[in-house]
Amino acid sequence: MIVIDASLFLTGILPDEDDPLASRLLSDVASSQQQAIVPSLFYAEVVNAGVIAVRRKRIAPSYIDTLISSVLNFPVEVDRADAFYRQGELALKHNLTFYDATYLELAERLECKLATLDKALNKAAKAIGVDFKK
């Protein structure tokens, strides 16, 4: 089981981004070679990033439909636990957004790897002993 964050997912599906790690992991999850889990905010975070990408003219407005379809059909388990206190603690201690701290807390609680391209999140993961996918 691996926690996948929105930045990795977006890098794997946005047409103006490319990363071998993101492509490989998304392919592995899509083909059921790797099980993945995300916090419930994952969907909102992905779609919001798509909206921002449209505003910044990185993608066409019509691509939002593709993005939404991709995220809704991505075969991941959704964790619905409320761990707000720990997430807040991690956000403050490691200078993360609360949203990024949700991914870190989930990987910590489930004792699984964290797949992210976010440098600050990788640094925080390392600091608390959460392994990250390379």
N, C-alpha and C positions, 0 to 999 in steps of 0.2 A: 504494500500500500504506500502511496506517495501523495503528499499534499501539493497541489498545483495552484500557483497564484495567478491572478489575472494578468500580470505583466508577461508571464511566460505564455499563457494562452493567446494573448493578443499578438505577441511577436510571431507566433506560429501561424496566425490566420490573416493578419493585416497585409495587404498586398505590397506595402512599401517597407516592410521589415522582413528580415530573414536571419535565422539563427539555427545552426545545426542541432543544438541541444533541444530547443523548442520543437523543431520539426520532428525529431526522433521521438521525443516523449509523447507528443500529441498523437503521432502515428501508433506508438505502442499502446496507448490508452484506447484509441479508436479501434484497434484490432484485438483488444482484450488481452494483450500480452502483459499489460501493466494495469493494476487496479489503482484508481485515483479517488481522492476525496477532496472536497472543497467546503469552505464555510458558506453559509447561506447567502452572504453578501456578494459572493462571487458573480452571480448573474447581473446584479445591479451595477457592480463595478465594471464589468466588461462592457455592458451596453452604454454606460456613462462615458467610458473611454472612447467608444465609437462615436457618440454624439460630439465629443470634444474634437475628435479627428475630422469630423465633417466640418465643424466650425473653423478649424485651422486649415481646411481645404486639403487635407491629406488623403481623404477618400470621398467618393461621390455620395450624396445623400442616399441613393438607391442601395449602396453597399450595407446600410444598416440592416436591411431585411436579411441579407446573407449572414451578417454577424449574429443577429438574434437567432436565426435558424441554427447556425453552427453551435452556439453556446447552449441552446435548449436541447440539441441532439447529442451533445458531447456526453459520453457515457461515464459519468462520475457519480459517486455517492455524495449526498449532501449532509453535512453535519449540522444539526440544529441545536446543539448544546449552547447554553448561555453561560459563557465564562467571562463575563464583562470585567470582573474585578482583576482577574489574571491578565486579561488582554490589556487593560488600562495600565497595569503595573509594568508589563513588558514594553508598552508604547513609551511610557515615561522613562524607564530605565535605559532603553536603547535608542531613544530619540527617533522613534518610528511613528508613522501615522497609526491611528487606532485600527484602520483597515488592514495594514500590513501586519500588525500585531496579532490579528485574528488568525492569519495563516501560521504564524510562528507558534502561537498557543496550541493550535490544532496539531501541528507536527510534534510538539513537545508532549502533549497529553496522550496522543496515540503512539508515541515512540516510533515515528516513521520519518522518512526523508522529506525534505522540503525542496520543491523544484521552483526556483525563482531566478530571474535575471537581475533582480534588484540588489545592488551591492550592499546597501545598508542592511537589508533584510538578511542577506547571507552572512554579514559580519555579526549580526545579533544572534543568528542561529548558531554560529560557531561559538560565540561567547557562552551560550547556555547548553552547549553539548548536543544540539540538534544537527544531524548530518544533512548535507544538502546534495542534491543530485548533480553529478558532473557529467 
